[in-house]
């Protein structure tokens, strides 16, 4: 069977816009990083249990790929899907660091959903796959759509393509495993603020290069200060011109800047 690439992403900016149903709503510019990717393949197996082969720090039941399987099964009740996962494992060659703000787990889940849809001929639309993916993680819909650059809002379910040429990015990921829930809790308790409507409209229209020229990493990403507070070792890796992706720990810069 063919292999599928699951690319990484960075958040050019990430701003909190409010709260909804216990979650933070946001406005963020996501940009794919095509040259950094995991590789997923279906491989035959004999054991009947759901299996993922790869270098993961979590067990199968905590893995986003398994969660994507459960969400897809709930949505389709497909016997063909059950049989596929009885006879095949998901083999993952991991290249995207975990706990790094690069969306590796979400990209793996989205890629798995697309693999199943294509291989089994489920005939699901992008919007249907995106809705299924949103039950797995807030970043999954972005990877389902696959836009090179997009404005993502709501709790991640609203994905709107942004027409621009992707930037050549250099990424540095410190060996610091950051907990996204902990960073959001810290933001909510000590740093909470909401993006004004005017600035939201301005950011949504601004191209990514201009954002990185006009904002510093603290202004560009509302999660930077809480992450730095919780993980002070990040300070050792900070240099001028580098920006913070998601809840971290990855930093990125434009190669030509």
C-alpha positions in Angstrom: 0.0 0.0 0.0 1.1 3.6 -0.7 2.5 5.8 2.1 1.0 9.1 3.1 2.8 12.2 4.4 1.5 14.0 7.5 3.2 17.5 7.4 3.9 19.7 10.4 2.6 23.3 10.9 3.5 26.5 12.7 1.3 29.2 14.1 2.4 32.5 12.5 0.3 34.1 15.1 -2.1 32.8 17.8 -4.5 35.1 19.6 -7.3 34.2 22.1 -10.6 35.7 21.1 -12.9 34.5 24.0 -14.4 31.4 25.6 -17.1 28.9 24.4 -18.4 25.8 26.0 -15.4 25.5 28.3 -12.8 26.0 25.5 -10.8 29.1 24.4 -11.7 30.4 21.0 -8.9 31.7 18.9 -7.7 33.3 15.7 -4.6 31.9 14.3 -2.6 31.7 11.0 -1.6 28.1 10.4 1.1 27.4 7.8 2.1 24.0 6.6 5.7 22.9 6.9 5.8 20.5 4.0 9.5 19.5 4.4 8.9 18.2 8.0 6.5 15.3 8.0 5.6 11.9 9.5 4.9 9.0 7.1 1.9 6.7 7.5 1.4 3.3 5.9 -1.1 0.5 6.3 0.9 -2.8 6.8 -0.5 -6.3 7.2 -0.6 -7.9 10.6 -2.0 -11.1 12.2 -3.0 -9.9 15.7 -6.7 -8.8 15.7 -6.3 -5.8 18.0 -5.9 -2.2 16.7 -2.1 -1.7 16.3 0.1 1.3 15.7 3.8 0.7 14.9 6.0 3.7 15.6 8.0 5.6 18.1 5.3 7.0 20.4 5.5 8.0 24.1 1.9 7.1 24.7 -0.1 4.0 24.5 -2.5 3.0 21.7 -5.6 4.2 23.4 -4.1 7.7 24.0 -2.8 8.0 20.4 -4.6 10.4 18.1 -4.7 7.9 15.3 -6.7 5.5 17.5 -9.0 8.3 18.5 -9.5 9.1 14.9 -10.4 5.5 14.2 -13.0 5.6 16.9 -14.5 8.9 15.6 -14.6 7.6 12.1 -16.2 4.3 13.2 -18.8 6.2 15.1 -19.6 8.4 12.1 -19.7 5.6 9.5 -20.3 2.3 11.4 -18.2 0.8 8.5 -17.6 -3.0 8.7 -14.9 -2.4 6.0 -13.1 -0.1 8.4 -13.3 -2.6 11.2 -11.9 -5.3 8.9 -9.2 -3.1 7.6 -7.9 -2.4 11.1 -8.2 -6.1 12.1 -6.0 -7.1 9.2 -3.6 -4.0 9.1 -1.6 -1.9 11.4 -0.8 1.8 11.0 3.0 2.1 10.6 4.2 5.6 11.4 7.7 6.9 10.7 7.9 9.8 13.2 9.9 12.9 12.2 7.7 15.6 13.8 8.7 16.1 17.5 6.0 15.5 20.1 4.9 18.2 22.6 6.4 20.8 20.3 3.6 23.0 18.9 4.0 21.6 15.4 0.8 19.6 15.2 2.3 16.2 14.7 -0.5 14.2 16.5 -3.2 16.2 14.8 -1.6 15.8 11.4 -1.3 12.0 11.9 -5.0 11.8 12.8 -6.0 13.8 9.8 -3.8 11.8 7.5 -5.2 8.6 8.9 -8.8 9.8 8.2 -7.9 10.6 4.6 -6.1 7.3 4.2 -9.2 5.4 5.4 -11.6 7.4 3.2 -9.5 6.9 0.1 -8.6 3.2 0.7 -12.1 2.2 1.6 -14.0 4.5 -0.8 -16.1 5.9 2.0 -17.0 9.0 -0.1 -16.7 11.5 2.8 -16.4 15.2 1.9 -13.7 17.4 3.3 -16.3 19.1 5.5 -17.5 15.7 6.8 -13.9 14.5 7.5 -13.2 17.9 9.2 -16.2 17.5 11.5 -15.1 13.9 12.4 -11.6 15.2 13.0 -12.7 18.0 15.3 -13.8 15.4 17.8 -10.2 14.2 17.9 -8.4 17.5 18.3 -8.7 21.2 17.6 -6.0 21.3 15.0 -7.2 18.3 13.0 -9.6 20.2 10.7 -6.7 22.4 9.4 -4.8 19.3 8.3 -7.9 17.8 6.8 -8.3 20.8 4.6 -4.7 20.8 3.7 -4.4 24.5 2.8 -0.7 25.7 2.7 -1.8 28.7 4.8 -5.1 29.4 6.5 -6.9 31.5 9.1 -8.2 29.1 11.8 -10.9 30.3 14.3 -13.6 29.2 16.7 -12.1 26.3 18.6 -10.3 25.1 15.5 -13.3 24.1 13.4 -13.4 27.2 11.1 -10.6 26.9 8.5 -10.4 29.5 5.8 -7.6 29.4 3.1 -5.3 32.4 3.1 -3.8 33.1 -0.4 -0.1 33.5 0.0 3.1 31.8 -0.8 4.3 29.7 2.1 7.4 31.1 3.8 10.7 29.3 3.9 11.0 28.5 7.6 13.7 27.2 9.9 12.5 25.4 13.0 14.3 24.7 16.3 12.7 22.4 18.8 14.2 22.5 22.3 14.2 19.2 24.2 11.4 20.5 26.5 8.1 18.6 26.5 5.3 21.2 27.0 1.8 20.4 28.2 -0.7 22.3 26.1 -3.5 22.0 28.8 -1.1 23.4 31.4 -0.2 26.3 29.2 -3.9 27.1 28.6 -4.6 26.9 32.3 -1.8 29.3 33.0 -3.1 31.7 30.4 -6.6 31.5 31.8 -5.4 32.1 35.3 -2.7 34.7 34.9 -2.6 36.2 31.4 -6.2 36.1 30.1 -7.1 38.8 27.6 -9.2 38.8 24.5 -8.3 40.0 21.0 -10.2 43.1 20.0 -12.4 42.9 16.9 -10.3 45.6 15.1 -7.0 43.7 15.7 -8.6 40.4 14.7 -9.7 41.8 11.4 -6.3 43.4 10.8 -4.4 40.1 11.5 -6.8 38.0 9.4 -6.0 40.2 6.4 -2.3 40.6 7.0 0.1 38.3 5.1 2.3 36.2 7.2 5.6 37.9 6.4 4.2 41.2 7.4 2.9 39.7 10.7 6.4 38.5 11.5 7.9 41.9 10.5 5.5 43.9 12.6 5.0 41.7 15.7 7.5 40.2 18.1 7.0 36.7 19.5 5.2 37.9 22.6 2.6 40.0 20.7 2.2 37.3 18.0 1.4 34.4 20.3 -0.7 34.8 23.5 0.6 31.4 24.8 4.3 32.4 24.8 4.3 34.2 28.2 2.4 31.4 30.1 4.7 28.8 28.4 7.8 30.7 29.4 6.5 31.0 33.0 5.8 27.3 33.3 9.0 26.2 31.5 11.7 28.8 32.2 14.3 26.7 30.4 12.8 28.1 27.2 14.7 31.3 28.0 18.0 29.5 27.0 16.7 29.0 23.5 15.4 32.4 22.7 17.0 34.5 20.1 16.0 37.7 18.2 13.9 37.0 15.2 12.5 33.6 16.3 8.8 33.1 17.0 6.9 30.6 19.1 4.6 28.0 17.5 1.4 27.0 19.3 2.0 26.2 22.9 5.6 25.3 22.1 8.3 24.3 22.6 9.2 24.9 18.9 10.6 28.2 17.7 10.7 29.2 14.0 12.1 32.0 11.8 11.9 33.0 8.2 15.1 31.8 6.5 15.5 35.0 4.5 15.0 37.4 7.4 
